[in-house]
Amino acid sequence: MWQVPEMAAIIGQFGYNVDVINYDDTGTILTRQYDLLIDIYPQNKSVYQHHLADGCLKVLYSTGAGPEWQNRQQTLRVQSLNARRASSLLPKALVPPFGSEITDFDAMFLIGNEVTLSTYGELPIRKIFFITNSAWHFPDNDVSQKSPTTFLYLATYPQTLKGLDLLLEVFSRNPALSLVVAGQYEAERDFCAIYEQELYASPNILPVGVVDVTSKVFHKIRQIASYIILPSCSEGMSGSILTGMSAGLIPIVSPYCGLDDNAAFHLRDCSIDCIADTVSAFARKPLGWIKAESQRAVETIRTRYAPQHFSQSFRAAMEGLLEVSQ
């Protein structure tokens, strides 16, 4: 929530008066002509399309993978789940693909890395500026109670895209390991029905639902858990993983979580066998290694993914955009 006011403040430093509206706002009546547009959802262009000045700079602000990529990957995940579980789950939160309007944009500000950019295919936008996502800051990192066999899943929606189904199948078959499940899974009743046994009746799987990262519950989780794991098939730069790292959790992620090799441990692939082998291997790590890597995760956030790094990257993107336009 702090990033949007920060963006507006930075844009203002370049001499602009800034108006901010929600991405799906159709009711606001605009009265000005705008010299700069930064849009997270070009499909809603009707609200501003008659209010752009001649020569208006248009920026696509993207916080995730390419829409067609994301839809295709989630659909494949759902098909695989249905084949394994003899179910009829449907994909959720499909993203409308870009239309012809995308050719009018001068640049893209992308929260992610080169892997994220690769999911866009032949994007007609040639000027790309990467934005660094930021994590919640925790003032301390207590490693005295770490359990090498405890993992945290912390994600939003939908669960097949994030890979919760894969984790539930892996951990339910390996009672020596523990998984804490935090997120919006309860909003997907059909998913929870398919995985009712694994999610609610497995002694080594603890579902805690949506959790406030400033709460006592999360404080206890981060004291005990050693790892945060996300086998997602489509992200920008995962804020939940960055927050977990800031909390001292060691990240194990798919390459599509937007973190470079030197910032996180990457799954070779997101097959059930690969995930099972990976979590078993990490669960055997000595406690000294876990404590050191926990501190390294916190330091990585401090030096690369703190709020000031978001601000610096956004300011650099604005500078690059305006240099290009001159």
Contacts in CASP RR format, 6 or more apart in sequence:
PFRMAT RR
TARGET T0000
AUTHOR 0000-0000-0000
METHOD contacts of the structure
MODEL  1
MWQVPEMAAIIGQFGYNVDVINYDDTGTILTRQYDLLIDIYPQNKSVYQH
HLADGCLKVLYSTGAGPEWQNRQQTLRVQSLNARRASSLLPKALVPPFGS
EITDFDAMFLIGNEVTLSTYGELPIRKIFFITNSAWHFPDNDVSQKSPTT
FLYLATYPQTLKGLDLLLEVFSRNPALSLVVAGQYEAERDFCAIYEQELY
ASPNILPVGVVDVTSKVFHKIRQIASYIILPSCSEGMSGSILTGMSAGLI
PIVSPYCGLDDNAAFHLRDCSIDCIADTVSAFARKPLGWIKAESQRAVET
IRTRYAPQHFSQSFRAAMEGLLEVSQ
2 307 0 8 1.000
3 134 0 8 1.000
3 310 0 8 1.000
4 20 0 8 1.000
6 307 0 8 1.000
6 310 0 8 1.000
6 311 0 8 1.000
6 314 0 8 1.000
7 38 0 8 1.000
7 314 0 8 1.000
8 18 0 8 1.000
8 20 0 8 1.000
10 311 0 8 1.000
10 314 0 8 1.000
10 315 0 8 1.000
10 318 0 8 1.000
11 18 0 8 1.000
11 36 0 8 1.000
11 38 0 8 1.000
11 318 0 8 1.000
12 18 0 8 1.000
13 315 0 8 1.000
14 318 0 8 1.000
14 322 0 8 1.000
16 35 0 8 1.000
16 36 0 8 1.000
19 30 0 8 1.000
19 32 0 8 1.000
19 34 0 8 1.000
21 28 0 8 1.000
21 47 0 8 1.000
23 39 0 8 1.000
23 40 0 8 1.000
23 41 0 8 1.000
23 44 0 8 1.000
24 41 0 8 1.000
24 44 0 8 1.000
25 44 0 8 1.000
25 47 0 8 1.000
26 44 0 8 1.000
26 46 0 8 1.000
26 47 0 8 1.000
27 47 0 8 1.000
28 47 0 8 1.000
30 47 0 8 1.000
30 48 0 8 1.000
30 51 0 8 1.000
31 51 0 8 1.000
32 51 0 8 1.000
33 51 0 8 1.000
33 52 0 8 1.000
33 53 0 8 1.000
34 48 0 8 1.000
34 51 0 8 1.000
34 52 0 8 1.000
34 53 0 8 1.000
34 56 0 8 1.000
35 53 0 8 1.000
35 55 0 8 1.000
35 56 0 8 1.000
35 57 0 8 1.000
36 56 0 8 1.000
36 57 0 8 1.000
36 59 0 8 1.000
37 48 0 8 1.000
37 52 0 8 1.000
37 56 0 8 1.000
37 57 0 8 1.000
37 58 0 8 1.000
37 59 0 8 1.000
38 59 0 8 1.000
38 61 0 8 1.000
38 109 0 8 1.000
39 45 0 8 1.000
39 48 0 8 1.000
39 58 0 8 1.000
39 59 0 8 1.000
39 60 0 8 1.000
39 61 0 8 1.000
39 105 0 8 1.000
40 60 0 8 1.000
40 61 0 8 1.000
40 62 0 8 1.000
40 63 0 8 1.000
42 60 0 8 1.000
42 98 0 8 1.000
42 99 0 8 1.000
42 101 0 8 1.000
42 102 0 8 1.000
42 105 0 8 1.000
43 96 0 8 1.000
43 99 0 8 1.000
43 101 0 8 1.000
45 101 0 8 1.000
52 58 0 8 1.000
57 106 0 8 1.000
57 107 0 8 1.000
57 321 0 8 1.000
57 322 0 8 1.000
57 325 0 8 1.000
58 104 0 8 1.000
58 105 0 8 1.000
58 106 0 8 1.000
58 107 0 8 1.000
59 105 0 8 1.000
59 106 0 8 1.000
59 107 0 8 1.000
59 108 0 8 1.000
59 109 0 8 1.000
59 321 0 8 1.000
60 102 0 8 1.000
60 105 0 8 1.000
60 107 0 8 1.000
60 108 0 8 1.000
60 109 0 8 1.000
60 125 0 8 1.000
61 108 0 8 1.000
61 109 0 8 1.000
62 108 0 8 1.000
62 109 0 8 1.000
62 110 0 8 1.000
62 111 0 8 1.000
62 236 0 8 1.000
63 111 0 8 1.000
63 236 0 8 1.000
64 70 0 8 1.000
64 110 0 8 1.000
64 111 0 8 1.000
64 112 0 8 1.000
64 116 0 8 1.000
64 234 0 8 1.000
64 235 0 8 1.000
64 236 0 8 1.000
65 73 0 8 1.000
65 116 0 8 1.000
65 119 0 8 1.000
65 120 0 8 1.000
65 234 0 8 1.000
65 235 0 8 1.000
65 236 0 8 1.000
65 256 0 8 1.000
66 95 0 8 1.000
66 119 0 8 1.000
66 120 0 8 1.000
66 121 0 8 1.000
66 234 0 8 1.000
67 95 0 8 1.000
67 96 0 8 1.000
67 97 0 8 1.000
67 98 0 8 1.000
68 97 0 8 1.000
69 119 0 8 1.000
69 120 0 8 1.000
69 121 0 8 1.000
69 234 0 8 1.000
70 95 0 8 1.000
70 119 0 8 1.000
70 161 0 8 1.000
70 233 0 8 1.000
70 234 0 8 1.000
71 91 0 8 1.000
71 94 0 8 1.000
71 95 0 8 1.000
71 97 0 8 1.000
73 161 0 8 1.000
73 233 0 8 1.000
73 234 0 8 1.000
74 91 0 8 1.000
74 92 0 8 1.000
74 94 0 8 1.000
74 158 0 8 1.000
74 160 0 8 1.000
74 161 0 8 1.000
74 233 0 8 1.000
74 234 0 8 1.000
75 91 0 8 1.000
76 233 0 8 1.000
77 160 0 8 1.000
77 161 0 8 1.000
77 163 0 8 1.000
77 165 0 8 1.000
77 233 0 8 1.000
78 89 0 8 1.000
78 90 0 8 1.000
78 91 0 8 1.000
78 160 0 8 1.000
81 87 0 8 1.000
81 89 0 8 1.000
81 160 0 8 1.000
81 165 0 8 1.000
81 194 0 8 1.000
82 88 0 8 1.000
82 89 0 8 1.000
84 169 0 8 1.000
85 194 0 8 1.000
87 194 0 8 1.000
89 160 0 8 1.000
89 190 0 8 1.000
89 191 0 8 1.000
89 194 0 8 1.000
90 190 0 8 1.000
91 158 0 8 1.000
91 160 0 8 1.000
92 157 0 8 1.000
92 158 0 8 1.000
92 160 0 8 1.000
92 188 0 8 1.000
93 157 0 8 1.000
93 158 0 8 1.000
93 161 0 8 1.000
102 123 0 8 1.000
102 124 0 8 1.000
102 125 0 8 1.000
103 124 0 8 1.000
105 125 0 8 1.000
106 125 0 8 1.000
106 127 0 8 1.000
106 321 0 8 1.000
106 324 0 8 1.000
106 325 0 8 1.000
107 125 0 8 1.000
107 127 0 8 1.000
107 128 0 8 1.000
107 129 0 8 1.000
107 317 0 8 1.000
107 321 0 8 1.000
107 324 0 8 1.000
108 123 0 8 1.000
108 125 0 8 1.000
108 127 0 8 1.000
108 128 0 8 1.000
108 129 0 8 1.000
109 129 0 8 1.000
109 131 0 8 1.000
109 314 0 8 1.000
109 317 0 8 1.000
110 116 0 8 1.000
110 117 0 8 1.000
110 128 0 8 1.000
110 129 0 8 1.000
110 130 0 8 1.000
110 131 0 8 1.000
110 236 0 8 1.000
111 130 0 8 1.000
111 131 0 8 1.000
111 132 0 8 1.000
111 133 0 8 1.000
111 236 0 8 1.000
111 237 0 8 1.000
112 130 0 8 1.000
112 131 0 8 1.000
112 133 0 8 1.000
112 236 0 8 1.000
112 237 0 8 1.000
112 258 0 8 1.000
113 130 0 8 1.000
113 237 0 8 1.000
113 258 0 8 1.000
113 259 0 8 1.000
113 260 0 8 1.000
115 255 0 8 1.000
115 256 0 8 1.000
115 258 0 8 1.000
116 235 0 8 1.000
116 236 0 8 1.000
116 237 0 8 1.000
116 256 0 8 1.000
116 258 0 8 1.000
117 128 0 8 1.000
117 130 0 8 1.000
119 234 0 8 1.000
119 256 0 8 1.000
127 321 0 8 1.000
127 324 0 8 1.000
129 313 0 8 1.000
129 316 0 8 1.000
129 317 0 8 1.000
129 320 0 8 1.000
129 321 0 8 1.000
130 313 0 8 1.000
130 317 0 8 1.000
131 310 0 8 1.000
131 313 0 8 1.000
131 314 0 8 1.000
131 317 0 8 1.000
132 237 0 8 1.000
132 304 0 8 1.000
132 305 0 8 1.000
132 309 0 8 1.000
132 310 0 8 1.000
132 312 0 8 1.000
132 313 0 8 1.000
133 236 0 8 1.000
133 237 0 8 1.000
133 238 0 8 1.000
133 239 0 8 1.000
133 242 0 8 1.000
133 305 0 8 1.000
133 310 0 8 1.000
134 242 0 8 1.000
134 305 0 8 1.000
134 306 0 8 1.000
134 307 0 8 1.000
134 309 0 8 1.000
134 310 0 8 1.000
135 239 0 8 1.000
135 242 0 8 1.000
135 243 0 8 1.000
135 244 0 8 1.000
135 245 0 8 1.000
135 246 0 8 1.000
135 301 0 8 1.000
135 305 0 8 1.000
135 306 0 8 1.000
136 213 0 8 1.000
136 214 0 8 1.000
136 243 0 8 1.000
136 246 0 8 1.000
136 247 0 8 1.000
137 246 0 8 1.000
137 301 0 8 1.000
137 306 0 8 1.000
137 307 0 8 1.000
138 222 0 8 1.000
138 246 0 8 1.000
138 247 0 8 1.000
138 248 0 8 1.000
138 298 0 8 1.000
141 247 0 8 1.000
141 248 0 8 1.000
141 294 0 8 1.000
141 295 0 8 1.000
141 298 0 8 1.000
142 223 0 8 1.000
143 248 0 8 1.000
143 290 0 8 1.000
143 291 0 8 1.000
143 294 0 8 1.000
143 295 0 8 1.000
144 223 0 8 1.000
145 223 0 8 1.000
145 224 0 8 1.000
146 223 0 8 1.000
146 224 0 8 1.000
146 225 0 8 1.000
146 226 0 8 1.000
146 287 0 8 1.000
146 290 0 8 1.000
146 291 0 8 1.000
146 294 0 8 1.000
147 178 0 8 1.000
147 224 0 8 1.000
147 225 0 8 1.000
147 226 0 8 1.000
148 226 0 8 1.000
148 282 0 8 1.000
148 283 0 8 1.000
148 284 0 8 1.000
148 285 0 8 1.000
148 286 0 8 1.000
148 287 0 8 1.000
148 290 0 8 1.000
149 176 0 8 1.000
149 177 0 8 1.000
149 178 0 8 1.000
149 226 0 8 1.000
149 283 0 8 1.000
150 177 0 8 1.000
150 178 0 8 1.000
150 179 0 8 1.000
150 180 0 8 1.000
150 224 0 8 1.000
150 225 0 8 1.000
150 226 0 8 1.000
150 227 0 8 1.000
151 167 0 8 1.000
151 171 0 8 1.000
151 177 0 8 1.000
151 178 0 8 1.000
151 179 0 8 1.000
151 180 0 8 1.000
151 225 0 8 1.000
151 226 0 8 1.000
151 227 0 8 1.000
151 228 0 8 1.000
151 229 0 8 1.000
151 252 0 8 1.000
151 279 0 8 1.000
152 179 0 8 1.000
152 180 0 8 1.000
152 182 0 8 1.000
152 221 0 8 1.000
152 222 0 8 1.000
152 225 0 8 1.000
152 227 0 8 1.000
152 228 0 8 1.000
152 229 0 8 1.000
152 244 0 8 1.000
152 249 0 8 1.000
153 162 0 8 1.000
153 164 0 8 1.000
153 167 0 8 1.000
153 179 0 8 1.000
153 180 0 8 1.000
153 181 0 8 1.000
153 182 0 8 1.000
153 183 0 8 1.000
153 228 0 8 1.000
153 229 0 8 1.000
153 230 0 8 1.000
154 182 0 8 1.000
154 183 0 8 1.000
154 211 0 8 1.000
154 228 0 8 1.000
154 230 0 8 1.000
154 240 0 8 1.000
154 241 0 8 1.000
154 243 0 8 1.000
154 244 0 8 1.000
155 162 0 8 1.000
155 163 0 8 1.000
155 164 0 8 1.000
155 182 0 8 1.000
155 183 0 8 1.000
155 184 0 8 1.000
155 230 0 8 1.000
155 232 0 8 1.000
155 240 0 8 1.000
156 162 0 8 1.000
156 183 0 8 1.000
156 184 0 8 1.000
156 240 0 8 1.000
157 184 0 8 1.000
157 187 0 8 1.000
157 188 0 8 1.000
158 188 0 8 1.000
158 191 0 8 1.000
159 165 0 8 1.000
159 185 0 8 1.000
159 188 0 8 1.000
159 191 0 8 1.000
160 191 0 8 1.000
161 232 0 8 1.000
161 233 0 8 1.000
161 234 0 8 1.000
162 230 0 8 1.000
162 231 0 8 1.000
162 232 0 8 1.000
163 230 0 8 1.000
163 231 0 8 1.000
163 232 0 8 1.000
163 233 0 8 1.000
163 270 0 8 1.000
164 181 0 8 1.000
164 185 0 8 1.000
164 191 0 8 1.000
164 195 0 8 1.000
165 191 0 8 1.000
165 194 0 8 1.000
165 195 0 8 1.000
166 231 0 8 1.000
166 270 0 8 1.000
166 272 0 8 1.000
166 275 0 8 1.000
167 179 0 8 1.000
167 181 0 8 1.000
167 229 0 8 1.000
167 231 0 8 1.000
167 275 0 8 1.000
168 179 0 8 1.000
168 181 0 8 1.000
168 195 0 8 1.000
168 198 0 8 1.000
168 199 0 8 1.000
168 202 0 8 1.000
168 205 0 8 1.000
169 198 0 8 1.000
169 272 0 8 1.000
170 272 0 8 1.000
170 275 0 8 1.000
170 276 0 8 1.000
170 279 0 8 1.000
171 177 0 8 1.000
171 178 0 8 1.000
171 179 0 8 1.000
171 198 0 8 1.000
171 202 0 8 1.000
171 204 0 8 1.000
171 205 0 8 1.000
171 279 0 8 1.000
172 197 0 8 1.000
172 198 0 8 1.000
172 202 0 8 1.000
172 204 0 8 1.000
172 205 0 8 1.000
173 276 0 8 1.000
174 204 0 8 1.000
174 276 0 8 1.000
174 279 0 8 1.000
174 280 0 8 1.000
175 202 0 8 1.000
175 203 0 8 1.000
175 204 0 8 1.000
176 204 0 8 1.000
176 283 0 8 1.000
177 204 0 8 1.000
177 279 0 8 1.000
177 280 0 8 1.000
177 283 0 8 1.000
178 204 0 8 1.000
178 205 0 8 1.000
178 206 0 8 1.000
179 204 0 8 1.000
179 205 0 8 1.000
179 206 0 8 1.000
180 206 0 8 1.000
180 208 0 8 1.000
180 221 0 8 1.000
180 225 0 8 1.000
181 199 0 8 1.000
181 205 0 8 1.000
181 206 0 8 1.000
181 207 0 8 1.000
181 208 0 8 1.000
181 209 0 8 1.000
182 208 0 8 1.000
182 209 0 8 1.000
182 210 0 8 1.000
182 211 0 8 1.000
182 218 0 8 1.000
182 221 0 8 1.000
183 208 0 8 1.000
183 209 0 8 1.000
183 210 0 8 1.000
183 211 0 8 1.000
184 209 0 8 1.000
184 210 0 8 1.000
185 191 0 8 1.000
185 192 0 8 1.000
185 199 0 8 1.000
185 207 0 8 1.000
185 209 0 8 1.000
186 192 0 8 1.000
186 209 0 8 1.000
186 210 0 8 1.000
192 199 0 8 1.000
198 205 0 8 1.000
199 205 0 8 1.000
199 207 0 8 1.000
200 207 0 8 1.000
208 217 0 8 1.000
208 221 0 8 1.000
211 217 0 8 1.000
211 218 0 8 1.000
211 221 0 8 1.000
212 218 0 8 1.000
213 243 0 8 1.000
213 247 0 8 1.000
218 247 0 8 1.000
222 244 0 8 1.000
222 247 0 8 1.000
222 248 0 8 1.000
222 249 0 8 1.000
225 249 0 8 1.000
226 249 0 8 1.000
226 250 0 8 1.000
226 282 0 8 1.000
226 285 0 8 1.000
226 290 0 8 1.000
226 294 0 8 1.000
227 249 0 8 1.000
227 250 0 8 1.000
227 251 0 8 1.000
227 252 0 8 1.000
227 279 0 8 1.000
227 282 0 8 1.000
228 240 0 8 1.000
228 241 0 8 1.000
228 244 0 8 1.000
228 245 0 8 1.000
228 249 0 8 1.000
228 250 0 8 1.000
228 251 0 8 1.000
228 252 0 8 1.000
229 251 0 8 1.000
229 252 0 8 1.000
229 253 0 8 1.000
229 279 0 8 1.000
230 238 0 8 1.000
230 240 0 8 1.000
230 241 0 8 1.000
230 251 0 8 1.000
230 252 0 8 1.000
230 253 0 8 1.000
230 254 0 8 1.000
230 257 0 8 1.000
231 253 0 8 1.000
231 254 0 8 1.000
231 267 0 8 1.000
231 270 0 8 1.000
231 275 0 8 1.000
232 238 0 8 1.000
232 253 0 8 1.000
232 254 0 8 1.000
232 256 0 8 1.000
232 257 0 8 1.000
233 254 0 8 1.000
233 256 0 8 1.000
233 270 0 8 1.000
234 256 0 8 1.000
235 256 0 8 1.000
235 257 0 8 1.000
235 258 0 8 1.000
236 256 0 8 1.000
236 257 0 8 1.000
236 258 0 8 1.000
237 257 0 8 1.000
237 258 0 8 1.000
237 259 0 8 1.000
238 253 0 8 1.000
238 257 0 8 1.000
238 258 0 8 1.000
238 259 0 8 1.000
241 251 0 8 1.000
241 253 0 8 1.000
241 257 0 8 1.000
241 259 0 8 1.000
241 264 0 8 1.000
242 301 0 8 1.000
242 305 0 8 1.000
244 251 0 8 1.000
244 297 0 8 1.000
245 251 0 8 1.000
245 264 0 8 1.000
245 297 0 8 1.000
245 298 0 8 1.000
245 300 0 8 1.000
245 301 0 8 1.000
245 305 0 8 1.000
246 297 0 8 1.000
246 298 0 8 1.000
246 301 0 8 1.000
246 305 0 8 1.000
248 294 0 8 1.000
248 295 0 8 1.000
248 297 0 8 1.000
248 298 0 8 1.000
249 294 0 8 1.000
249 297 0 8 1.000
250 265 0 8 1.000
250 282 0 8 1.000
250 290 0 8 1.000
250 293 0 8 1.000
250 294 0 8 1.000
250 297 0 8 1.000
251 257 0 8 1.000
251 259 0 8 1.000
251 263 0 8 1.000
251 264 0 8 1.000
251 265 0 8 1.000
251 297 0 8 1.000
252 264 0 8 1.000
252 265 0 8 1.000
252 266 0 8 1.000
252 267 0 8 1.000
252 278 0 8 1.000
252 279 0 8 1.000
252 282 0 8 1.000
253 259 0 8 1.000
253 264 0 8 1.000
253 265 0 8 1.000
253 266 0 8 1.000
253 267 0 8 1.000
254 266 0 8 1.000
254 267 0 8 1.000
254 270 0 8 1.000
255 266 0 8 1.000
255 267 0 8 1.000
257 264 0 8 1.000
263 300 0 8 1.000
263 304 0 8 1.000
263 305 0 8 1.000
265 282 0 8 1.000
267 274 0 8 1.000
267 275 0 8 1.000
267 278 0 8 1.000
268 274 0 8 1.000
268 278 0 8 1.000
285 293 0 8 1.000
END
